[in-house]
Amino acid sequence: MSDVLLFGATSPSGLAFLQGAGSLKVTVAGRRRPQGFADGPFQLCDLRAADSLEHPLAGTLVSFAPLWDLAPFLARLAEQHPERLAAVRAVVACSSSSVITKRFAFNRFDRDLVQRLTASQDLLIRTCKDLDLPCRIVAPTLIYGQVGAYGDRNLSQLLQWMRRFPLLPLPADPGLRQPIHASQLAAVVRTVAMDLVCSPGTPTGDVIAVGGDDTITYHELLLRLQQQCDPSDRARCCRLVTIPAWLFRAVASPLLVAAPKGFEAVMRMQVDLAGFIPAHWLLGEDPRPFPVLPLVH
């Protein structure tokens, strides 16, 4: 029997989890076998179809797949085929800190995202409680970085902006950020899973909000990204100009009508989206300054 059944192995963090599994025996689950995983153990499982299972689930379930796919899948199995979950020992799933940081959003996309994540977290915790299973939900903030062939593009989009424009206006009072590299997130989830494998304990439904080891301003984040670029990269030439908050809002105001989601994203530059548990606290390691390499360019 595998120690871990891994969903979402083709995400950057999922691949990093697989690469750093160490002594854990990991079986990858999904609709198809991932590329480059020809010889590893694989279990066919489509999270959108509860009847897709070839074999019952077993071990500790670790998921980097969308929580709104995982939670209803397990709930359907628990209701219709509980025998297929009899060998499951615990569940560790990734959510997002957007549940916290976007809960007061005014655009429909972000409001729907918060609602989906909140409902999925509640459903997963409730299902695991009914099954008497320990459950941990890891909610990371601002994932970035490259792992193998997979990359998270949260910050690479900022580099694209700096390559496209000769200057970027920033508010004089930028908010704080706590970006976490995909490999750091994988290490955190792996540590949580190892704890459950070694000492399951009492079933609980904890949500762990985690970020990177550096808390930096939005301005500093962009500066450090620039410094990691090659000298010939056009992003190095972009000038970051700080302007008063009132002027920044005025410059961004046309987006309110043209692209409400984009307007709200720009306005969040002034908001502190930090204060989460640093990854190194959970890993028992020295802090790793931002940016952790490699990046998606």
N, C-alpha and C positions, 0 to 999 in steps of 0.2 A: 504493500500500500504506500502511496506517495504521502509525504508530509504535507505538501501544498498542491492545491489545484489552482492554477493561475489563469485568470481571465484578463484580457487586454494586454497580451504579451507584445502586440505590435505598436503599442504606445512607447514613447521614449522611456518613461519610468518603468513600464512593464518589461521592456528589453533589459534595462539596467538591473531590475530585480532578478531576472533570469540569469544574467551574466555573473551576478554576485551572490548567487544562491548558496555557495559554499557547501556545507554538509547537508543542507536541506534537499530532499528528493522532491523535484518539481515536475508536475505534469501540466502541460499547456492545454487549455480548453478553448475551443472556438468553433466558428463555422467552417474554417479550413485550416490546414496546417500552415504555420507561418513560413515564409521564405527563409532559407538558411537554418531550418530546424528539421531537417530530413530524418535525423536519427534519434531525436529525443522523444520521450513518451508524450502522446497526444490523445486527447479525448474529444470526440465530436460533441459539440454543445452549442446550440443557437439560443442566446438569451431571449430572443423574441419568439421562441417556440418551445414551450415546456415539454412537448412530445418529441423533441429532437435528440434526447439522450439515448446513447447506445448502452451506457452502463450507469449505475447509481453514482452519485457524487460521494467523494470520500476525502478525509483529511481536513486540513484547514483551507478554507476557500479564501483566496486573495484576489481582489479585483481592482484593476485600473480601468475597467470598462465603464461606460456611463452608468451612474447609479440608478437612473430612471429605467434602465434595462434590467439591471441585476435585481433590484428590490422586488418588482412585480413577478419576475421569473421565479425567485425563491418562494414568494408568497403563493403562487399558483401550484408549485410543486408541493408545498406544505399542505395545501388544501386538497389537491387531487391525487398526489402520489407521495405521501409522507415516507413510505418505505425507501424511496430513492434518496432520502436525506439522512437515513439512519446512521450512516458511517461518517457523517460530517462532525467535526469536533469544534470548529470555531469559524468565524467569518471576520475578515479584515477587508474593508472596502474604502475606496477613495471617493470623496465628495469634492467640495470646493468651499473656500472661504467666502465665495460670493453670497452664500446664505447670510453672512454677517454684513459684508461690505456693500451689498446692493439691495438690502432689505427696504430702503427708503427710496429706491429708484422711481422716477416718474415715467420712463418710457416702457412700453408694453413688453418689449423683448426681455429686458432685465427683470421686470416684475414676474413674467412667466417663468424665467429661469429660477428665480428664488423660490417660487411656488413649487416647481417641479422638484428641486433639490430638497426642500423642506419636507414635502410629502414623501419623497423616496427615502429620506433618512428615517422618518417616523415609521414608515412601512417596514423597512429592514429591521429596525430595532424591535418593533412589535412582533415580527415573524420569528426572529431569533429568540425573543423572550418566550414565545409560545412553544418553541422547539427546545427550550432550555439550553441554548447555545451562547457561549461568550461572543460578543460582537464589539468590534472597534471600528469606528469610522474616522479616517484621517482626512481632514479638510485643509488642503494646502492653499497658499496664496501665491499668485503670479509665478507659475512654473515656467522655466525657460531651459534652453540648452539642447545640445545634440548628443544622442547616444546611438552609435552605429549609423544605420541608414535613416533613423527616425529623429525628427527634431520638433521641438515645440516653438511655435512662431510668435509667441507673445511679445518678445523683445526684438526679434528680427524685423518686425514691422516698424519699430522705432528707427532702426538702422536704415530702412528703406526711405523713411521720411527725411532723414538727414542726408541721404544721397540725392534726394530729389530737390530739396529746397536749399538755397544758400544760407538761409537763417531760419531759426524756429523761435517764435516768441514763447516765453514761459512766464508764469505768474511770479511775482517777487516773493511770495510766501508759499513755495511748493510744499505739497504734502509728503509724508514719509512712506517709503515702500520697504518691503522685506522679501525680495525675490528668492525663490528656492530652485536650485538646479534639479533637473529630472533625476539625476543620479542620487542627489541627497534625499529626494522624496522616496526613491526606491529603497534606500538604506533605512529610512525611518520605518517604512512599511515592513521591511524585512525584520527589523528589530522587534516591532510589535508582534509580527507573526511568530517569530522565534519564542517570544515570551509566552504566547498562547500554546505553542507546541510543547514547550518544556514544562509549563505550569499553568494549565487552563484556568484554574480558580473558579470563582463564582460567576455565573452568567450575568453580564452587564451590557449596557448599550452606550458606551462612552464615545463622545465626539472629541477628537484631538485636533485643534486648530494649530497648524504648524507653518512656519516660514523659514527663510534662510537665516544665516548667522549675522548678516549685516543689516542694520536699519539705516537707510540712507534717504536723502531727499530725492525727489523726482529729477531735479537738476543734476545732482551728483550721479544718479543712475545713468543719465545720458552721457555725462562726461566720461565715466568709466567705460561705457560701451565704445565711445569714440577712441579712447586710448588703446583699446584692444584691437582696433582695425589696423590693417597694413597702412604704411605711410602713403601709398598710392590710392587708398580707398577714398572715394568722394565724401564719405561720411565724416572724414577728418576735417574737411573744409567748411562744414556747416557751423555757423556761428549761433550760439545759444544766447538769446537776448532776453534778459529779465525786464518785465514791464509791470507797472502797478496793477493790482488785482482788478480795479475798475476798468482799466483800459483792456486788460486781457479778456474780461467778460464781454466788452463791447466788440472786440475783434472777432470773438467766437460766436457772437449772437446770431449771425446769419444761419449757422448750423441748426439753430433751434427749430427753424421751419424746414430747411432742406434735409437735415439728417438728425432727428432728435436723439437717436442712440449715440451718434458721434458727438453731439453737443454734450451729452451727459458724460461721456468718456473724457472729453477735454476738461470739463468742469471738475472731474475727480482728480485732476492733477493737483488741486489745492487741498485735497482731503487726505488725512492720515489714514493709510490702509496698512497698518503695522500693529505691533504689540502682540504678535502670536508667539507661541513657544519656538525658540530657535532650534533648528535641527540638531545642533551639536549637544544640546541639553539631553535630548532623547537618545543620542548615539553614544554619549560618554566620550566625545572626541574634542580635539581643539577646534575652535571656530574656523570656518573657511570664508575668507573675505570674498565679496562680490567683485567681479563675476567669476564663478567657477567655470572652468573650461572643460570641453569645447562648447562654443556658441554656434548658433545657426546664423550664417551670414547671408 
